């Protein structure tokens, strides 16, 4: 099993790559990623996409009407979206969709405790500025537990979900265990390959 922190770093590299790729490269890399996410965790992927659908529509609307260019419907003049805006908006929607697909894969590979463990390792430098990694890990664990319960709750409508998110969370005292594993040569090799691929994409 690859170290959780390595998987998180690889995911960060993948997200940066997705934001850097242009149309052809983005589609060639993104659609296989989308298929893999659906195969590994279709329910989670659909839930993430459904929960962000209004953000996606708003993003497309903003790009379509705020980007200067040639009007799609010339008769509407300034009230028409532009070809350039729609193109850029759809490109950003693809990037967001593929990013969510990669997140679904990461969450499928890393259960909550392993995700927290990986972030705990990555926050090691915080100890040099006087911050407590343990306290951060506890807060993160509680936040993820609460957020997950809201996200997967499909019994209510959006108003109910907002009220749940704004309502004070119930405090349940319990122990949170962190499982840490040592780095191996295998982890270092995978991380090196991932960083090298990111550099190639950014060049």
Secondary structure in CASP SS format (residue, H / E / C, confidence):
PFRMAT SS
TARGET T0000
AUTHOR 0000-0000-0000
METHOD secondary structure of the structure
MODEL  1
X C 1.00
X C 1.00
X C 1.00
X H 1.00
X H 1.00
X H 1.00
X H 1.00
X H 1.00
X H 1.00
X H 1.00
X H 1.00
X H 1.00
X H 1.00
X H 1.00
X H 1.00
X H 1.00
X H 1.00
X H 1.00
X H 1.00
X H 1.00
X C 1.00
X C 1.00
X H 1.00
X H 1.00
X H 1.00
X H 1.00
X H 1.00
X H 1.00
X H 1.00
X H 1.00
X H 1.00
X H 1.00
X H 1.00
X H 1.00
X H 1.00
X H 1.00
X H 1.00
X H 1.00
X H 1.00
X H 1.00
X H 1.00
X H 1.00
X H 1.00
X H 1.00
X H 1.00
X H 1.00
X H 1.00
X H 1.00
X H 1.00
X H 1.00
X H 1.00
X C 1.00
X H 1.00
X H 1.00
X H 1.00
X H 1.00
X H 1.00
X H 1.00
X H 1.00
X H 1.00
X H 1.00
X H 1.00
X H 1.00
X H 1.00
X H 1.00
X H 1.00
X C 1.00
X C 1.00
X C 1.00
X C 1.00
X E 1.00
X C 1.00
X C 1.00
X H 1.00
X H 1.00
X H 1.00
X H 1.00
X H 1.00
X H 1.00
X C 1.00
X C 1.00
X E 1.00
X H 1.00
X H 1.00
X H 1.00
X H 1.00
X H 1.00
X H 1.00
X H 1.00
X H 1.00
X H 1.00
X H 1.00
X H 1.00
X H 1.00
X H 1.00
X H 1.00
X H 1.00
X H 1.00
X H 1.00
X H 1.00
X H 1.00
X H 1.00
X H 1.00
X H 1.00
X H 1.00
X H 1.00
X H 1.00
X H 1.00
X H 1.00
X C 1.00
X C 1.00
X H 1.00
X H 1.00
X H 1.00
X H 1.00
X H 1.00
X H 1.00
X H 1.00
X H 1.00
X H 1.00
X H 1.00
X H 1.00
X C 1.00
X H 1.00
X H 1.00
X H 1.00
X H 1.00
X H 1.00
X H 1.00
X C 1.00
X C 1.00
X C 1.00
X H 1.00
X H 1.00
X H 1.00
X H 1.00
X H 1.00
X H 1.00
X H 1.00
X H 1.00
X H 1.00
X H 1.00
X H 1.00
X H 1.00
X H 1.00
X H 1.00
X H 1.00
X H 1.00
X H 1.00
X H 1.00
X H 1.00
X C 1.00
X C 1.00
X C 1.00
X C 1.00
X C 1.00
X C 1.00
X H 1.00
X H 1.00
X H 1.00
X H 1.00
X H 1.00
X H 1.00
X H 1.00
X H 1.00
X H 1.00
X C 1.00
X C 1.00
X C 1.00
X C 1.00
X C 1.00
X C 1.00
X C 1.00
X C 1.00
X C 1.00
X C 1.00
X C 1.00
X C 1.00
X C 1.00
X C 1.00
X C 1.00
X C 1.00
X C 1.00
X C 1.00
X H 1.00
X H 1.00
X H 1.00
X H 1.00
X H 1.00
X H 1.00
X H 1.00
X H 1.00
X H 1.00
X H 1.00
X H 1.00
X H 1.00
X H 1.00
X H 1.00
X H 1.00
X H 1.00
X H 1.00
X H 1.00
X C 1.00
END
